[in-house]
């Protein structure tokens, strides 16, 4: 999954692809590099981020979804707003990636009649406050329980379980120890064939481990994190650096398949 942030303030690439033509050019490059899915985001969800107005998010994401509809690979939109969900689905989106886990009033209703894939993400708090001393008694158990509850809510609304993906939410209300535990125990989130999506690309947790303060300098760490996740059962990896990640996964897969 290649990341296409149409934001001025994302932690790694904010401001680079605000103009439609630049966003489209980057999308084309991500596809050429081997992305199987594009994840389009109009609102930054980095720690400390301010909420974006509904109109601003619609203005950012709907034109890019319309322009990329028919590009040959599925389009995911990273949003938690029900109105945006409905708008992008009408514009041609194939997937909704919701950091709130479809908890916002109206979110389930916005997606249930579609055929879109739905990614349920765990987040403690909200982007503005989520990294203010997050606490868990058992992070793996608590995240797993949250994901189970959200799956039950979606299924109860008539949504097929085959449409649901799960994301433990690395960096969303977790400290480094929590994130590492969630990576180590990733197989514990496997449930009835629902794919697991993992997003650790360039994140602060990797900077804390390596000492790399600049997100763009965390390529090697991001690839290592992807391989750790893939080895533990991740189905989709959400990354900024598609070409390099594809190469790393090809080598990993070749070794796994060797006699």
C-alpha positions as CSV (number, residue, x, y, z in Angstrom):
1,X,0.0,0.0,0.0
2,X,1.6,3.2,-1.2
3,X,0.9,6.4,0.9
4,X,-0.4,9.5,-0.9
5,X,-0.7,12.3,1.6
6,X,-2.5,15.4,0.3
7,X,-1.7,17.4,3.4
8,X,0.5,20.3,4.4
9,X,1.4,18.9,7.8
10,X,1.9,15.1,7.6
11,X,5.0,14.1,9.7
12,X,7.1,12.9,6.7
13,X,5.9,14.3,3.4
14,X,3.5,17.1,4.3
15,X,3.1,19.8,1.6
16,X,4.7,17.8,-1.2
17,X,1.6,16.7,-3.0
18,X,-1.1,19.3,-2.3
19,X,-1.5,20.3,-6.0
20,X,-3.6,17.9,-8.0
21,X,-1.0,17.5,-10.8
22,X,1.8,16.7,-8.3
23,X,-0.4,14.2,-6.4
24,X,-1.3,12.5,-9.6
25,X,2.4,12.3,-10.7
26,X,3.3,10.8,-7.3
27,X,0.4,8.3,-7.6
28,X,1.7,7.2,-11.0
29,X,5.2,6.8,-9.5
30,X,3.9,4.7,-6.6
31,X,2.1,2.5,-9.1
32,X,5.1,2.1,-11.3
33,X,7.2,1.3,-8.2
34,X,4.9,-1.7,-7.5
35,X,2.1,-0.4,-5.2
36,X,-0.9,-2.8,-5.1
37,X,-3.1,-0.2,-3.3
38,X,-3.0,3.6,-3.0
39,X,-3.9,5.0,0.4
40,X,-5.0,8.7,0.0
41,X,-5.1,10.9,3.0
42,X,-6.4,14.5,3.2
43,X,-6.0,15.0,6.9
44,X,-2.8,14.5,8.9
45,X,-3.1,12.0,11.8
46,X,0.4,12.6,13.2
47,X,0.6,13.0,17.0
48,X,-0.5,16.5,17.9
49,X,-2.3,17.1,14.6
50,X,-5.2,19.6,14.6
51,X,-8.5,18.4,13.2
52,X,-9.3,19.4,9.6
53,X,-12.7,20.8,8.6
54,X,-15.1,18.7,6.6
55,X,-15.1,21.0,3.6
56,X,-11.3,21.1,3.5
57,X,-10.9,17.4,3.5
58,X,-13.5,17.0,0.8
59,X,-11.8,19.5,-1.4
60,X,-8.5,17.7,-1.0
61,X,-9.5,14.0,-1.5
62,X,-12.5,13.9,-3.8
63,X,-10.8,15.3,-6.9
64,X,-7.8,12.9,-6.5
65,X,-10.1,9.9,-6.1
66,X,-12.1,11.0,-9.2
67,X,-8.9,11.5,-11.2
68,X,-7.4,8.1,-10.1
69,X,-10.6,6.1,-10.5
70,X,-9.8,3.5,-13.1
71,X,-6.0,3.7,-12.5
72,X,-5.8,-0.1,-12.3
73,X,-5.3,-0.7,-8.6
74,X,-7.7,-0.2,-5.6
75,X,-8.0,3.2,-4.0
76,X,-8.1,3.5,-0.2
77,X,-9.0,6.7,1.6
78,X,-7.8,7.4,5.1
79,X,-10.7,9.2,6.8
80,X,-12.9,8.9,9.8
81,X,-15.6,11.3,8.7
82,X,-18.8,9.7,7.5
83,X,-19.6,12.4,4.9
84,X,-16.1,12.0,3.4
85,X,-16.6,8.3,3.3
86,X,-19.8,8.6,1.3
87,X,-18.3,11.2,-1.0
88,X,-15.1,9.2,-1.8
89,X,-17.1,6.0,-2.3
90,X,-19.3,7.8,-4.8
91,X,-16.1,9.1,-6.5
92,X,-14.7,5.6,-7.0
93,X,-12.8,4.6,-3.8
94,X,-12.5,0.9,-3.1
95,X,-11.5,1.0,0.6
96,X,-12.0,3.1,3.7
97,X,-9.1,3.2,6.2
98,X,-10.5,4.5,9.4
99,X,-8.2,5.3,12.4
100,X,-11.3,5.6,14.6
101,X,-12.4,2.0,13.8
102,X,-15.8,3.2,12.5
103,X,-16.8,4.5,15.9
104,X,-17.9,7.9,14.8
105,X,-21.7,8.3,14.6
106,X,-22.9,7.5,11.1
107,X,-19.6,5.9,10.0
108,X,-21.0,2.4,9.8
109,X,-24.1,3.6,8.0
110,X,-21.9,5.5,5.5
111,X,-20.2,2.3,4.4
112,X,-22.5,-0.6,5.0
113,X,-24.3,-0.5,1.6
114,X,-21.1,-0.2,-0.4
115,X,-18.8,-3.0,-1.4
116,X,-15.8,-1.3,-0.1
117,X,-13.1,-3.0,2.0
118,X,-13.0,-1.5,5.6
119,X,-9.9,-1.2,7.6
120,X,-10.5,-1.1,11.4
121,X,-7.6,0.6,13.2
122,X,-7.0,0.7,16.9
123,X,-6.4,4.2,18.4
124,X,-6.3,5.3,22.0
125,X,-7.4,8.9,22.3
126,X,-7.3,11.2,19.3
127,X,-4.4,12.4,17.1
128,X,-4.0,15.6,19.1
129,X,-3.6,13.9,22.5
130,X,-3.0,10.2,21.8
131,X,0.7,10.3,22.7
132,X,0.3,12.0,26.1
133,X,1.4,9.1,28.4
134,X,-0.6,6.2,26.9
135,X,-1.2,3.4,29.4
136,X,-2.2,-0.2,29.1
137,X,-2.3,-3.1,31.5
138,X,-1.8,-5.6,28.5
139,X,-1.5,-3.8,25.2
140,X,-1.9,-6.9,23.1
141,X,-5.0,-8.1,24.8
142,X,-6.6,-4.7,24.9
143,X,-5.9,-4.0,21.3
144,X,-7.2,-7.4,20.3
145,X,-10.4,-6.9,22.4
146,X,-11.0,-3.6,20.7
147,X,-10.6,-5.0,17.2
148,X,-13.0,-7.9,18.1
149,X,-15.6,-5.5,19.4
150,X,-15.4,-3.4,16.2
151,X,-15.7,-6.4,14.0
152,X,-18.8,-7.5,15.9
153,X,-20.3,-4.0,15.5
154,X,-19.7,-4.1,11.7
155,X,-21.0,-7.6,11.3
156,X,-24.1,-6.8,13.4
157,X,-24.8,-4.0,10.9
158,X,-24.9,-6.5,8.1
159,X,-21.3,-6.0,6.8
160,X,-19.6,-9.2,5.5
161,X,-16.6,-10.2,7.5
162,X,-14.7,-10.8,4.3
163,X,-14.7,-7.0,3.8
164,X,-12.9,-6.2,7.1
165,X,-9.2,-5.7,7.5
166,X,-7.5,-5.2,10.9
167,X,-4.8,-2.7,11.9
168,X,-3.2,-2.7,15.4
169,X,-2.5,1.0,15.0
170,X,1.2,1.5,15.5
171,X,1.9,4.9,17.0
172,X,-1.8,5.7,17.6
173,X,-1.8,6.1,21.4
174,X,1.2,3.8,22.1
175,X,4.7,4.2,23.4
176,X,7.7,2.4,21.9
177,X,7.3,-0.6,24.2
178,X,3.7,-1.0,23.3
179,X,4.5,-0.8,19.5
180,X,7.3,-3.4,19.8
181,X,5.0,-5.7,21.7
182,X,2.3,-5.4,19.1
183,X,4.9,-6.3,16.3
184,X,6.3,-9.2,18.3
185,X,2.8,-10.6,18.9
186,X,1.2,-9.7,15.6
187,X,0.0,-13.3,15.0
188,X,-2.3,-12.9,17.9
189,X,-4.4,-10.5,15.8
190,X,-5.2,-13.1,13.1
191,X,-8.9,-13.7,13.1
192,X,-10.9,-15.9,10.7
193,X,-8.9,-15.0,7.7
194,X,-9.3,-11.2,8.1
195,X,-6.1,-9.6,6.6
196,X,-3.8,-7.6,8.8
197,X,-2.6,-4.2,7.7
198,X,0.5,-2.7,9.2
199,X,1.7,0.9,9.0
200,X,5.1,1.7,10.6
201,X,6.8,3.5,7.7
202,X,9.1,6.3,8.8
203,X,7.3,6.5,12.2
204,X,8.7,8.0,15.4
205,X,9.0,4.5,16.9
206,X,11.7,3.7,14.3
207,X,13.5,7.0,15.1
208,X,13.5,6.1,18.8
209,X,15.2,2.8,18.0
210,X,17.7,4.0,15.5
211,X,18.3,7.6,16.7
212,X,17.3,8.9,13.2
213,X,15.4,12.1,14.0
214,X,14.5,12.9,10.4
215,X,11.6,10.7,9.1
216,X,13.1,10.6,5.5
217,X,16.3,9.0,7.0
218,X,14.3,6.0,8.3
219,X,14.2,3.9,5.1
220,X,16.3,1.0,6.4
221,X,14.4,0.9,9.6
222,X,11.1,1.0,7.8
223,X,12.1,-1.9,5.6
224,X,13.3,-3.9,8.6
225,X,9.9,-3.2,10.3
226,X,8.0,-4.4,7.2
227,X,10.0,-7.6,7.1
228,X,9.3,-8.3,10.8
229,X,5.6,-7.7,10.2
230,X,5.5,-9.8,7.0
231,X,7.3,-12.7,8.8
232,X,4.6,-12.5,11.5
233,X,1.6,-12.6,9.1
234,X,0.9,-9.0,7.9
235,X,-1.0,-9.1,4.6
236,X,-0.7,-5.4,3.7
237,X,2.1,-3.0,4.5
238,X,1.5,0.7,4.3
239,X,4.7,2.5,3.2
240,X,6.1,5.7,1.8
241,X,9.0,4.0,0.0
242,X,7.3,1.5,-2.3
243,X,10.1,0.5,-4.7
244,X,12.6,-0.3,-2.0
245,X,10.0,-2.2,0.1
246,X,8.9,-4.2,-2.9
247,X,12.5,-5.3,-3.6
248,X,13.0,-6.3,0.1
249,X,9.8,-8.3,0.1
250,X,10.7,-10.0,-3.2
251,X,14.0,-11.2,-1.6
252,X,12.2,-12.3,1.6
253,X,9.6,-14.2,-0.4
254,X,12.2,-15.9,-2.6
255,X,14.0,-17.2,0.5
256,X,10.7,-18.4,2.0
257,X,9.8,-20.3,-1.2
258,X,13.3,-21.8,-1.8
259,X,13.7,-25.6,-1.5
